[in-house]
């Protein structure tokens, strides 16, 4: 089944890699993070002030009016929090970002979960957090078949235009990320460490590859090492960024089942791949199925189920792009030009440019698959998918069963 997500490429406009948060704004947001306590009062403060700098300058009376407690107010009034200088240094490097709750580029799906992070640290392309994504999770010690299934699902989802999100853990997570990367897809890794701390260490090379072509996301300050309590809580972010969660293999007690539960509580679809009754790594999936998760044997079932949410997210994307096209250089509420979220290359360009002409020539009146269009045009899969989105929205291209052809 075809969805709007099928034509949404991994945004790779390098403008996203050049944006940065001004140090004063970043420092103020770090203070709001460090003061801890209840989340909602700090969200309210940011919403009313418009940005973190103004929120910090508002003073004690405004802080109290927003519901901040005495310990929170004392923290905001005190010395700079530990790690602030190191974090500000980290943010100065290319492709390093911090996105606050108040920022228009904060991922829309993540706003809908319980306890959304006040800020996200992103290494890589932050616009991918707006991309329709599917989370793939499972055992750290999967069977060979489970690892192959995760990679196959990931490759197929990537070819269909979805990003693949996972937690970069050993086993199923690693297979999902690698499967997506192997076909040039967009992948998002959600860490329980700082965004610059690969875990496990064996995934250091994978971490670097995802930073280069995808996005690594964390709610923890750069430099934060692995702590047992961080991994279950990071699962809410992983579940929240995805339109749905696919569990490939999982024991009865596993982090994958936590992610699945959090996804269901956030109103997202949960899918489970069944396995042998003799495989202990399949028992968690079987429990999920008994509890109401959708049993899936192929990626087409996942795509069909997620079509309505993918269409809604594509509409949000289109409206955000429209706002950016009307004021492409207008500063955001925190005083800078923003990360220009999902603005795939060529999307705002004229359809008469050379790349669009190459793709138009590659298209015919017979349905043609994505791989063949990439080969014919000489463009990247990301460029082709981005331009196909524009052509489809303009009524120039029709999509049927993952194949594209001219509408006239």
N, C-alpha and C positions, 0 to 999 in steps of 0.2 A: 504493500500500500504506500502511495506516495504522500509525502507531507511537505510543508514549507521547509522543514529542516533539511530535506534532501538537497536543497539548493543553497543552503547557508554554508559557505566555506569557512575554514578556520581563518579569522581575520589576521592578516599578517602585515598590515600597513605599518612600516617602521616608525611612523609618527607616534604610535602607542609606546614605542620604546624610548622616546626622547622626552616624554612628559615627566615632570617632577613636582613634588609638593614643596612650596617655599619653606625654608627651615623654621620660620616663626610659627607657621600653621602646623607643621609636623610636630614641633615641640609642644604646642598647646594640646594637640590631639594625644600625644604620648602621656601628658599629665592626666588627661581625662581617663585614659586607659589605666594608668597606674593607681588612681584613687580607689579603684575596685568598688565593691558594694553593689547595690541594686542597679540593674541595667537601665530600666525605664526612665528614671530621673535624668540620667546622663543623655539618653536619646532625646528627651524633651528639651533639655538645655541646648543641645546642638540644633534641634529643629527650630527653636525660637530665636536663637542667636544667628543662625545662618551659616556659621563656620566656627571652627574650634578656637581661633584667635579671639573672636568676639565673645565666645562662651567663657573663656578664661578671664577676659577683661570685664565681664558683666558684674562680678563682685558677689560678696556673700549674700546680700539680700536676694539677688536673682537666683543664686544657687539654692537658697532655702525655698524660694517660691516654686522651684522646679522639683522639690522633694529630696534634694541631696541631704544626707545625714551629716551629723557633726564630724564623724571621722573622715567622711569624704571631703567636707569643706576644709578640714585641717590639712588634709593631704594636698588639696589644690593650692592652699596658701603656703605650703612649705617649700623645701628645697626641690631642685630638679630630681626626678626619679632615677634610680639606678638604671644604667643601660641607655640613657637618653643620648649621650654623646656618640656612643658606638652605633646606635640606630640611625642617627642623623647622618653619620658617615656612610653607613650602608645605603641609605636612600640617595646619596649623590652618585652612585654608580649607575651606568646604563641598565635599563630593563629592571630596575628596582623601584617599587611603588608601594604607597600606603593609601588605601581607600577607606575613608571614614563613612560612618552611617549616614551622615548628612550629604554626602557627595552624590550628584546625579548619576554617577557611574557605578554606584554600589549595586551588586547583582540583584535584579528584581525578584528572582525566585528565592534568594536567601532572606529577603525581608519578611517572607511569609512564615518562617520557621519559628519555633519557640527558642528564645534566647539567641537571636542572631548576634554575631560578633559586632562590637562597637567599631572595630576597624580590622581590615585585612592587610597583611603584608604579601605582596606578590612579586615573585621573581619570574620574569618572562613577559608574556603578552597579556595584560589585564583585560583586554577586550574579550578574551575567550570566556570570561565568566558570564558573559551575556549569551554565549552560544548554546543552542539546544544540546544538552548533554545527557548521557546515560551513565549511571554509576555501575561499575562491575566490581564485585567484591567476592571474597571467599577465603578459603583456608590458606594459612601460611605453609602448610605441608600437604599440598594437593597430590592426587594421583597424576600420572602422566596424561591420562585421558582428560582429567579436569583442567589441567594446564592448557592442553590443546583446545578444549572447548572455549575457555576464556579468551584465548588468542583469536580463535575463529570468529566468535561473537564480536570481538573488538574490531577486527578487520572489516567485517560486514557492516557494522554500525558506522565506522569511519567512511567507508565507501558510499554509504547512504547519506552522508552529510552531517551526522551527529558527531559531537565531541565525546570522548570517553574519559570519564573521571574515575579515579581510584585513589588508594591511600599509599601507594608506593611501598607497601610491605612486601616481604618475600612471598613467593607462591603465586596465587591467583592475581593479586594486584600487579605484580611485575609482569606477568604474562599479558594482562590487559593493556598496560601501557606500551609494552613492546609491540604487541600486535597492531595497535593503532599507529605507532610511529613507523612501522615497517611498510605501511601503505600510504605514508604521507599525511596521515590524519592528525587531528587536533586532540591533544590529551592534556588533562588537568590533574595534577597530583596534590592532594590535600594532606598536609603533614601534621603530626603531633609534636614536631620539633619546630625550631625556627625555620624560616624559609631557606636559610643557607646551610642547614645541617642535614645532610642525607642520612636516612635511617631506614633499613640497616646499612652499615658502611659498605657492604657489598654492592649497593645500588648507587654508589657515588657517580659512576659513569652514566647511569640512567638519569639521575638527577640533573647532571649537566646537560644531557641531551634534551630533557624536557624544558629546562630553562631556556635553551636556545631556540626551540621550535614550538613550545607550548606554554604552560603556566604552572608554577609551583606556588601554592597558597598556604598560608598559615595565619592563625590569630595570635601567634606567639612572637615575641621580639626576636630579631636576628640574634643568633648565638645561643638560643635556648636549646639545651640538650634534651635527650629523651627522658621523659618522666612517665611512669606507668599510668598516672591519672589523666594525662593529656590525650591518650589515644582513644578511649571511649568518647570523650567530649568532642574530639575533632570529627567523629563520625557524624555528628549532627550537621556539620558544614558539608561534608561529602554528600549526605542524603539530601541536603537542602539545595545544592547546586544542580542536582540531576532532576530531569523530568520523571525519572523512574530509576529503580535499583534492581539489578540482576544479581542474584546469588547463585554462583556456579557450584561450589562445594563448600560445605561448612559443617563442623561438628555441632553437637547440641549446645555446647557452650563456646561461643566464639564472638569476636568483634563484628563479624559479618551479620550475625543475627541482630546485634545492637543497631547496626546501620539500617537493616531492613525495618526494624521496629520504628526507628526515628523517621524513616521515609514514610511509613504508613501514617504515623501521627501527624506528619506535615501534609497529608493529603496526596502523597505521590503514589504511583503504582509500584508494586513490589512483584517481582518475577522470580521464580525458582526453577532451576534445571534439575529434573529428577535424576536419580542414579540407581545403582544396584542396591538391593536391600542388604547385601553383604558388605557394602562399603560404609565404614563409619563416618566418612567425610560427606556422605549423602544424607545423613539423618537430620541434620539441621534444615536442609532443603525440604525434606519430606514433612517436617514439622510445620514449616512455613506454609506449605501447600495445604495441610490439614487446617491451618489457621486462616486460610483465605487468600494466600498469595496465588498469583496466576502461574499455572504450570506451563512452561514454554519449552519447546523442542527446537525452535529455530528463531532467527532474528526477525523474520517477517512478522511474527506474532508480537514481538516487542514494539516494532515500528507502528504496526496497526493500532495497538492500544494507546500509544503516545501521541497519535496524530492530533487530537484536539488541543492538548497542551502545547505541542510544537507550533501549531498555528497561532495560538495566543502569544507565545513568546516571539514568534516572527513578527507579529503585529507591533509588539512593544519595540522590537528592534527597528522596524521601519519608522515608527514615530520618533524614536531617538535620533535616527539618521536624518530625518526631516528637520528636526530642531537644529542639528549641527550644520546642515546645509544652509539654513537660514542665517545662522550666526556662527560661521566656522571658527572665528577667532575670538569670540566673546569670552571673557573670563568667567569662571564659575564662582560660586559663592565663597570658595576658599581663596580666591584671588589669582587663580591661574587658569590656563586654557583647558584643563582637564586631560583625560587620557585618550580622547577621541575614541570611545569604545567601538563597537563593532563596525568599523568602516573598512570593509574589505577593499583591496586594491581595485580601482576602476569603478566602484559602485557609484561614486558621485561624479564620475567623469562623463564626458559626452559619449554617446554610443557610436560616434563617428571616428573614434580614435583607432589606432592601428590594431591594438589587441582585440577590440570588439569586432573589427573587420575580419581578423583571422578566425575568431570563433564563429562568426556568422557564415563564413565560407565553409568551415568544418561541419556546420549543421546542415542537415538536409531535410527532405520531406519524409524520410523513413526514420523511425525511432533509432537513436544511436546512444550507446552507453557512455558513461563518463570516461572510462579508460580510453576508449577509441577517440573521443573528442580531445582529450589531452594529447594523444599521439598525433592526431591530425593537425592540431593548432600549434603544437610546440609550446604551449603555455603550461603553467603548473596547475595541479588539481585545485588549489586554493583560488587561483585567478579564474579558472573556468567556472567553478561553482559560484563565485561572487557575481560574475557577469551573467550567468544563467538566472540568478535570482532577479536581477534588474530586468532582464528580458522577459521573464515569466510575469513579473508584476506589471510590466508594460503591455502584456498580451501578445508578445512577439514569439514566445516559445511555449510549447505544451509539453507536459511531463506525463508519461504513462509507464507505470511499473519500472521506475528507475531509468527510463530512456527518454531522450529529449529530441524534439523535432520542431521545425518552424510551424508557426500557427497559420501563416499565410505566405 
